[in-house]
Amino acid sequence: MSQLYQPGIDPNLYTSLLKQKKTQLAEMLAPFQPHDQPEVELECFASQPTHFRLRAEFRIWHEGDRCFYAMFEPGNKSKAYEVTDFPIASELINRLMPTLLDAINASELLKNRLFQCEFLTTLSGDALITLIYHKKLEEDWESEARALMDTLGFPIIGRSRKQKLVLERDYVTEQLEVDGNTYSYRQIEGGFTQPNGEMNRNMLSWARDCAVPANTPDNAIGGDLLELYCGNGNFSVALADRFDRVLATEISKTSVAAAQVNIQDNGINNLIIARLSSEEFVQALRGERTFERLRDVELSEYDFRTVLVDPPRAGLDEESVKQIQGYDHIIYISCNPETLGNNLEQLTETHDVQRLALFDQFPYTHHIETGVFLKRKAAN
């Protein structure tokens, strides 16, 4: 028998848990505070305590004639815990969950060998549902899935081994309001997106504030922006109006395809995204290699003064760190304080920390998202 899933979430504890994270991060970043300047205050951006997560995935557990959403204890897949609601997920996910499950349980065809269900939603009210099976999906499945799609009011994707059936579309469209601007983002199923939409909005606003436009006399940055690990253009799109030109790189084909749509949908004409890894792009910048994917990009014409990096948990490789040390300003978004610290050991040899931020992207977990803004040290 399954047991009911009881999430370890108490909104009354959120403030104290966030305070612990802030203390922990401040201690980790203390060695990188500038020595001859006032201490940089750690800005802290709190999440909503509930309904903050825009995507969720559940195992579908079969017990007798019914199936249900299930989760498991870490490292123990033998006992399924039934999930009837999921308070950290968006309100839209919570509304869709029972309607979808009732329809699945009412249909032997939809229920048979269903293995997993994934939800992707947006702050602006769009949604996409993926059903994953241990069987080949035939025309009769598609017919019932389309009827279900009409009931839900949102598109469905069917997946099984070496099979992907897109019944309408395989993406959602987010409309984000940031600093009085509206940005449109295509987010593709299976691609990386920021899971906490409100926190993403805070991150974009913070990065824009770091990149003060060139026509502002004080603290002006100006010039061109280089971005490594740009994903679907999340930061590039929102920062494009802060710089003369933006050149960004991303290795994922899925993310680059979404980024190209986002450039067009937002009417941006000063942003180019190239499908290269960070390591490859560094080689191109140094003239060590040429790439066909950069054939229409004249790197020597760019005036890069600022670089933005949002690397994976492993942080930046050594050569990328050396490369970004050559720019006046660095905006570093990190999902791993430990590898951030490793990179800052080298970066603070040439740059001073100007701003620090904690973005609580993942409440009730130990994960910490950090923003660091660095400026090249003044020449002696």
N, C-alpha and C positions, 0 to 999 in steps of 0.2 A: 504494500500500500504506500502511496505517496503521502508526504506531509506537506502542509502549507508552507510556502516560502515566507519567511519573516525577515525582511531586509534590515540590516543593522543601521538604520537611519532614524535619527531623532532630530528634527529641525531645531528643537530647543538647545541642542548641543552645538549647533553649527558655528556660532560665534566663537565659542571657546576652542573648537577644533581649528578654526582659521587662525586664531591667535597663536596656537602652537606652531602652525606652519610658518607664520610670519617670523616668530622667534627663531625657529630652526633655520630658515633661509637667511635671516640677518646674520646669524652666527657663521654660516657657511661663506657668506660674501664679505664678511668683515676684513679678511686679509687683502681685499682688493679695493678697499676704500682709499681715496687719494690721501697721501701723507701730508701735503702742504696746503690742503684746502679743507673747508668745513666738511664734515661727514655728510654723505649723500643719504637723504631719507628714503626709506623703502616705501614706495607707494603700494597700497594694497587694494585690489579690486575683488570685492566679495561677489560670490555667485548667489543666485536665487537658491534658497535651501531645498526647494522641491521643483520638480518638472523642468529641470534645466537641460536634460540630455535629449538631443534631437534624433538620436538613432539608438536602436536596441536590437538585440538578436536573442532568440530563445530556441532551445531544443524543443522539439515536439515529442512528448512522451505518450506512448500508447499503453492503456491499461484497460483490459476488457474491451468493451464496445466504444469507449470514448478515448479521446486524446486531449492533452492540455499542454500549456506552456510550462516549461520546466527549467530549473537551474540546479546546479550541483555545488557541493562544497569543493573548494580548491583541492585538487588531487584525488578526489573521490567521485567517480562516475557511477557508482553502484546504486546510490540512493537519489531518486528524483524528488525535488521539492516543487510543488505546484505553485505557479505564479498566477494570481488572479488580478492583481494590479501591480503597477511598478512606479512608485512615487517619484523616482529620480528622472523618469522619462517624461517627455513632453505630454501635455494634456491631450494632444491629438493622438499620440500613440495609445494612451490609456483609453480614449474613446473608441479607437479602432479595434483594440484587442478582443473584447467580448463579442462584437459583431462578427469579426472574422472567424473566431473559434466556433461560434454557434453554426455558421455556415459550413465550416469544414466538418464538424461532427455530424451534420445533417446529410453529408454526401460521402458515400463510400469511395467514390472516384477521387475526390479531393483529399480524403483522409488516408487512403491506402499508400503506405510506405512514405508518407510525409515525414521528413527528418528534422527540418529546421525552418524557422520563420524569421525574417529580418524586416525591420521597419526603418525607413529613412524619412524624416520630416524636416520642415523649415519653420522659422519664426513667422514667415508670411503665410503659412497655412497650407503648403503643398505636402504631399506624401507619396511614398512609393513602397510597395510591399513585395518581398521576394519569398517564394515558397520553394524549398529545396527538397528533392526526392531521391530515394534509392530505387528509381525505376525510370524507364524511358517514358517521356510524356507524349501521348498520342493526340489525335484530333478531338476525341471525346473529352479529354482533360481540358483542352483549350476552350471548348465550347462552354463547359461548366465554369471555368475560370473567368471567362468573359462575363458571364451572368453575375458572378460574384463581384467582379470589378464594377459593374453597373450598380450593384447594391451598395458597395463601399464608397463609390464616387472617386476612387483613386486607382491608378494603374497597378497592374500585377505583372511580375516576372516569374516564370517557371524555370527552375534549374534542375538538372541532373547531370550525371557524368557526361562530359563532352557535349552538353546540350544547354542552350539558353534560349528560352522563348520569351521574346519581348512583345507583349500584347498591345502596348500603346507607345510607351517610351521607357528608356532605362535611366532616367535622370529626374531630379526635382529642380525647381528654380527658386532660389532664395532672393528675396528683396530686402536688403539691409539698409537701414537708415543710420548714417554715420556723419556726425557734425553737420547736419542739415542737408547732406547729399544722400541720394538713393543709388545703391549699387546692386546690379543684377548679377547673380552667380549661378551658373549651371553646375550642379553637383551630381556626378555620375555614380550609379550603383557600383559598389565595389571599389570606388576610388576614395582617396583620403579627403575627409572634410573635418572641419573643427566641430567636435561634438556638442559643445556648449555655445549656442548661438549668441546669447547675450554677452558672454565673456569674449567671444570673437569680436563683437562690436567694440568692447572696451579696448581690446588689443589693437584694433585698427585705428581707433581714435588716438590712442597713446602713441603709436608709431607716426601718425600724421602730425601730432604735436611735436614730436622729436624733430621731424623734418620741416622746420619752419620755412615757409616759402622765401625765395630769393629776394622778393620785393619788400620784405620786412627787414629793416636795417639791422636790428639787434639779433645776434645769434643766427644770422642767415646761413643756410647751407648752399643752396643753388647747385648748379652743375647737373650732372647726370647721376642716375642711381643704377647700381648693379645689384641684382638679387640672385642668390643661390638657393636652391630647393624651393622654388616658387609654387609648386603644386598647381592648383587650378587658377592661379593668379590672384589669390585671396588678398595678399598685401599689395602686389603690383598694381592691381586695378585701383585700389583705394589711395595709393600714393602717387599715381601718375601725374596728377595736377600739381604736385609739390616739386616736381623736377622738370628740367628741360626735356630729357629723354630717359627712358627706362629700358634696360636690357636685362632679361631674366632667363634663368635656365632651370630645367626640370628633366629628369630622365624618364619618367613614366609617360608612355604614349597616351594613356587614358586621361591623365591630368593635363597634358599639353593640349589634347583635343578640346577639353572643356575650357581651358584658358583661352584658346583662340576664339571660341564662341563668346566668352565673357568680354574679350577685347572689343568684338564687334557689337555686342548688345549694349555696351556702355559707351559706345561712340568714342573710343580712345584712339588717338592717332600718333602717340609718341611712345608706344610700348611695343617691344618685340620680345617674343619668347622663343628660345631655341631649345631643342630636345638634346641636351647634353648633361652628363653627370657633372657634379662640382669639380671632380678631379680633371675631367676632360676639358672643362672650360678654363680652368687655371692653366692647363697646357697651351690652350689656344691663345690666351692673353699674353703668355710669355713667348709666343712664337715658336713653341717647341713642336706643335703639331697643327695641321690644317684639317678642317672638317667641312665636308660637303654641305652639312646643315647650316654652316655659317657663310656660305658663298655670297649671300647678299648683304652681309653685315661687315662694315669696315670698322674694325675695332679701334684702329688708330684715331678715328674721328671723334670718339667718345671722350668726354671730360668727366670721368668717374671721380666724384668726391665723397660719395657715400655708398656703403654696401649694407645690404640687409641679408641676414642669414637666419634660416629657421630649420636647422638640421635635424635628422633623426636622433634617437636616444644616444647613439654612439658619438655625437658631437662632430666637430670638424676634424678632418685629417690634418696632419702637420703641414702639408704643402698649402692647403686652403687657408690655414691660419696665417702662414707667412704671406700669402697673397693679400688677404684683407688688411694686413698691417700697413699696406701701402696706401690706404685711403684715409682721408681726413676724419671721416665719421663712420662709426659702425653701429648698426642697430641689430642686436643679437636676441632672437627669440629662442628660448631653450625649453625643452620638455624634460631635461635631466640635469639637476643642479650639480651633480658630481662631474659629468663631462664638461659642463659649462665651466666649473672651477678649473679643470685641467686646461681648457682653452684660455681662460682669463689669466692664468699664470704667465703665459706668453704675451697675450694681447696687452696686458697692463705694463709691459716693458716699454711700449711705444705709445700707449693711449691712456688717458685718464677716464675713469668712470664718471659720467655726468648725471645719469638717472638710473634708478633701479625700480623694478615693479614686480609684484607678485600677482599673477592672474590665477584665481582659483578655478581652473578649468574642470577639475575633477574633485568636487567636494566629497567628504567622508572617505577619502583614500589618502595614501601617503604621497601621491603624485603632485608635483609642483611645477607650474609653468612660470617661467621667469622672463622678464624683459630687461635688457641692459643697453644703455646708450653710452657710447664711448667717443671721445674726441682726442685727436692726436695731441701729444704733449707739445708744449711750446718749446721752440728751439732755444737752447741756452746761448 
